Amino acid sequence: MGKDQKVLFINPSRNLRKQNTNEPLWAESLAAVLERQNVYVQILDGTIKPITESKIEGFNFVGVTTTTPQYPIALSILKKIQKINSRSKNKIHTIIGGPHVTLVESISRDGWDTICVGEGEEIIGSIIKNKLQGRIIAKTIENLDKLPYPARHLVDLNQYKRDGAEDTSISIFGMRGCPYNCVYCASPLLGGKVRFRSPSNIIGEIDDVVAKYNIRNVCFYDQIFTLDRQRVIKLCQGLKKRKIKWKCQTRVDRVDSQLLRMMHKSGCQEVSFGIESAHPDVVNFMNKGMGYSTEKAKEAILMAKDAGLSIRAFFMFGFPVDSWKSVKSNLSFINETNPDIVRLSLLTPFPGTSIYSNAKKYGIELPSDMTRYQYYGPRGVSDSNLNPVIRKTKYLNEEEFQAALLVFQKGIAEWASRLDKSK
């Protein structure tokens, strides 16, 4: 292979509250692998710039990754490429990857040349070199440290800012996989085996970013940042020396007071917790694991606050057992624990999840229209253009569901207003 092969990775836009929160790490990681093999690579981030035919033309390969909500946009990109190919002698070879591709086999009928299932870094070179076609199964990467650092020079890092932040930040994944089996998550089917990058490898990446871009803000997007306590301690020791400001997300049952204080002293400013619900019926339904409970969530938020950390709490509504009682429980929890930021989304039965597999049992009608797989719109779940999958529960008909959702949203807005006035 060489520079005669021109590869473009496209990150589709997303229907999120804020588009340019995260740099396209998947594209940067694949690009870094190909650059090692002397391949010309570019990245087009649809969350930053419009995806047009003129920006696609001239490449030999175009790769797209997609989640389920992004897939309609990925299809629109494919149609653009097919239009280009219809008038050009040099055909663009299309590659699709990502969670949706791994979980839904029906996309093999949509016209993609190559469908890459799983983690693509170790197979992407062969796909380009040999123009591999059809459904390619990539092996799970055991040693994450051997991967090159993401090719961040291919994007404008100044465009990426964490929701609510003023400064540019980079995103880092220090692990892959998750050992839990929450009903709303497809991690068990997406290479669920947990693998960690070493603290020294992560610190090396941060040093590289500081040296090249002078960016000292990091968002760790590990699903459970504190899953391995000793690893976090070693990482904190390295971060403290570098005066890095950082944020992470984790579970309420994987933290303790000492660890949270150590994290804060090393530069951690914010911890995100997936609370999802404070009602016992919903907590039992979610299957978050034996260690999770509402009391444990309250304890974790209190410990994090005492350690000097800001708290971002994620809630989810639309579980089959959600009711007016769960709305009341959630709002009571928010007012009692007083996190710094609350984010609400709608339960969405994504392919590969237990909710999806048992949709009929729960009375959920799965849509053929992929655009309905949106869990919140640009203005939140009250967006008038939003047509979600879940619109009723066992205890709430469609009218009651909408009313309960509005009460939930209003309660969060009123809490946020009081919080702002108290500052």
N, C-alpha and C positions, 0 to 999 in steps of 0.2 A: 504493500500500500504506500501511498504518498500523497503529495499535495494535489494530485490530479483528481482525487476523490474529495468532493466538497459535501460536507454534511451540515445540515441545519436541524437543530433541535428547537421545537416550538413548545412553549408552555401555554396551554389554553387559558383564557380568562376564566374567572369564577364568579358565581353569584354570591358574593360575600359583602359584609358591611364595609369592609375596606379592602381594596384589591391588592395593593402593593405592600402587604405586610411581610411576606417572606420571599427571599431570593429563590430562584428555581434550582434547588440543590440537586435534584435528580439529573437535570440537564448539565449542570456544572460538573457533576461527578462523572457522567458518561463522557463528556467532552474532555475532561482531564485524561481519561484512559486513552481516548483516541489520539490526543495530542502527543502522548508518549510514543504512539505508533506513526507519528509524522503525518497525521491526517488533518486537513484543513477543516475547522469546525467553527460554526457561529451559533449563537443562541438568540431566539426571538421570543421575548416574554410578552404574551398577550395581555397580561395584567398591567403592563406599562405602555405598550405601543399597539396600535391596531395591526391585525394580521391580514395583509393584502397579498394579492398574487404577485405584484412587483417585488415584494420582499422574499418571495419563495423561489421565483424563477432563477435559474443558473446553478441550482444545487443538484447533485446526483442522488442524494438521499435526504429525506425529511423524516425525522423521528418525533413522535408525539407521545406524551404520557397522559394518562387520564384517570380521574376518579369517576364514579358514577354520575355525579352532577355535571361534570365537565364533558361527558361523552357526546352530547349533542353538538358542542362546540368543536370537538375533535372531528366529528363527521362533517361539519361545515368546512374544516380545513382540508379534509380528504377530497371534498367536492371541488375545492379550488385547485388542488393538485391535479385532479382528473381533467379539469378544464384546461390547465396548462399543458398536460400530456397530450390532449387531443389536437393541439396545434403545434407541437414541438417534436422534432426527431429524437432528441435526447430525453428519454423518459425519466421522470423522477421516481425513485424506488421509495415506497412508503413503509414506515415501521411504526407500530403502535405498541405501547407497553403501559404498565401502571396497574393499580389495584383492580380497576374495573375489568381490564383484559384478563387478569389472573382468575377472576371469579365468574366471568360470563363467557361461555364458549360460543354463543350465538353470533358474536361479532365477526367470526370467521367468514360470514356471508356478506359482510359489508364492503369488501373490496380492498382491504389492506394487503400489501404484498407480504409483509412479515408481521407476525403477532408474537411478541416476546413475553412469555409468562415467567414471572419471578424477577429476581434481581439481575439486571442486565449488564453490569460492569464487566463480567468475565466472558460474556458472549458477544458483546457489541462489535468487537474487532472482527470476529469471524463473520458476523452478519454483513458487515461492510465489505470485507475482503472477498467473500464468496457469494455475495448477493443471496444469502439464504432466504428461502421463501417458506410460507406456511406457518404453522404453529410451532414455535421453538420454546422448549422448556429449559430455562436457565437454572443452574444449580444454586442452592443457598450458599452464600459466601461465608465461610467459617472464620477466616482471619481478616477482620475489617481493617486492621492496621496496614495491610499491604496495599490498600487502595490509595491512589494519589489524592492530595488535597483538591477540593473542588476548583474548577477553572473560573475563578471569580473575575478575572480580567476580561471575560467575555460579556459581562453585564455592567451596568452603571450602578454600583453599590449605593450611591447617594439617594437612589430612588426608594430604598427599602427602609421603612420605619415601623417599628412595632406599634400597634394600636395604642394611641394615647401618648406616644413618646415623640420628642422633638429631634432626638439625635439618630443618626444612621446606625443600624445594627446589622450584624451578620447572624445567620442561622447555622446551628451545628447539630448534627445527629451524632451522639456518642454511643448509641446502641441501636440494635434492630431486634424486633420481636417483642412478644409480651406473653407472660405465663398465665394470664387470666382469661376467662371466657365470658365476658359480659355479653348479655343478649343482644346489645345494639352494635357490637363491634365485630369485624371480620378478621381480626388479627390471627386467630388460630389457623386460618386458611391462607394467610399471607406470610408464610415463613415464620410461624409463631415461636420457633426456637429462639431463645434469647442469646444474643452475642454482643459483646462489649468491645469498644475500642479502648486501648490502654490510656490511662491518664496522661502519660508522656506523649502519646500520639496526638491527643486532643490539644494539649498545651503547645505542641509544635505547630499545629494549625493556627492557633490563636497568635503565636509569635509571628508567624508568616503574614497574617492579616495586619497586625500592628505595624510590621516593618514595611509592608507594601502600601497600605492604605491609611494607616494611623487611625483605625477604628478600634475603639475600646469598649464597645457595647455588644454583648452576645446574648442571643436567645437560644437556649438548649431546647430542642424539640423531641427529646427522648420521651416516649410515652410515660415512663416511670423513672424519672431522673435518679431517685434515691433507692432504686431497687437493690443495688449492691452498696451497702453502707460504707465498707472499707474503701471501695473505689472512689466514692464521693469525698471521703476524708483526704485521700491522696490528691484528688483533683483540686480540692479547696486549698491545699497547701501551695500548689503551683499557681493558682489564680490570685491568691493573696499577695504574692510577691510582685505580680504584674499590674496590680491596681486596675483590674478589669471590673466593669459593671455588668452584671448578668442576671438573667431570669430563667426560670425553669418550670416544668409542670410535673406533678407526681400524685401519688395516692395518699389519702389521709392516714392510712394505716402503715405507711412506710417512712414515717418521720418520727423524730423524738426531739425533745427540747435541746439537748446538747448538740445534735447534728444541725438543727436549724440555726442555732447561734453561731456555729462554726461557718455555716454557709453565709450568713450575713456578714461576718467579719472578713470573709474572703471576697466580698463585693456583691453578693446576691442582693437584689433589691426587691424582687417580686417572685412569689410562688403561686402557681395556678393549681387549684384542686378541682377535680371532677366530682362535684357533689351529686349532681343529677337530680336527686330528690331527697327530701327529709321525711317523707311519709313511710312508715314501716312496711305497708303493703307493697309499695313501689320498690323500696330497698330490697325486699325479699325477692321480688320479681326480677330485678336487674341482674342477679347472680354475679355480683362484683367480688365475691369471695368471702370466706369466713371472717377475715380481719376487718371488713368494712361494716360500719354502723353509723347511725346519725350521731350518737354520743362521741364516737371516735372522730367524726368530722368536726364537731364542735371543739373537741380537745385540740385537734391539729391546728385549727384556725387560731385559737387562743395562744397556743405555744408559738406559732409563727409570728403573731403580733407582738408577743412578749420579747421575741428575738429581734424585733425591729424591722420585720419584713412586711411589705404590702401583700395583700391577698386578692387574687382574682378567682372568683367562684363561678363554675359553670353549672347551669341547671338545664334540665331537659323535660319537656312536657309532651304528653301524648302516648304514654305507656298504656297498654290495655286496661290496667287497674287504676289509672289516674281518675280523680274525682274532685268534687269541690273540696273535700277534706284534704286532699294532697296539695291543692293550691293554698289552702289556709296554713298547712304545715310548712310549706316552702317559704311563704312570706314571713311566718313567725320565726323560722330559722334565720332568714336574712336579717331581720330586725334585731334578733338576739345576738347573733355573731358579728354583725356589722363588718363584712368584708369591704375592701376598697373598691372593687369593681365586680359587677355581676353581669353575666352573659347568659341569655336564655335562647335555646334552640328547640326545634321540634324534633321529636323522635322520627327517624326516617329508616324504613326497613331496607337498608342497602343489601345488595346481593352478597351472600356469604355469611350473613348474620343469622342468629337463631330466630330473630323476629321475622326475617324474610322467609326462612325455611318453614316456619310455623304460621305463616300469614293467615291461612284459611282457618286454623284453630282459633286465632285471635279475632277473626272477623275482619281482617284487613284485605282490601281489594288492591292487589298490586297493579300499577298502571302500565300500560303499553307505551304511554307517552313519557319518554325519558326526562323531559323538561320538568316533570313534577318531582323529581328527586332533588329537591332543594329544601334545606332545613332552616334557612333564614334568608331574607332578602336584604338589599342594601340598606333598608331602613328598619331592619329587624323583622320578626315574624308577623308583624301587622301589615307588612307590605301588601298593598291592594292587588298587586300583580302575582302574588304568591298563590299557588294552587297545590298545597302539600299533599302527600300521600295519606297521612293520618289526619282524619277530620272528626273522629268520634272514638269513644272508648266503651268499655263494658258498662260504665256508669253515666256516661254523658253522650246524648245524641248530638247531631251536628250543630244544632242551635245552641245547646248547652255547652258544647265543647268550645265554640267560638266565644261565648260569653265568659266562660271560665278563663280562657286564654287572655282575653282583654283585661279581666280583673287581675290576673297574674302580672301582666305587663304594666298595668296602672300602678299596682302595688310596688313593683320594682322602681318605676319612675318616681313615685312619691318618696320612697326610701332614699333614692339617689339625690333628690332635691334636698331632703333634710341633711344628708351627709355633706353636701356642698355648702350649705348654710352654716354647718358646725365647724367648717375648716377656717 
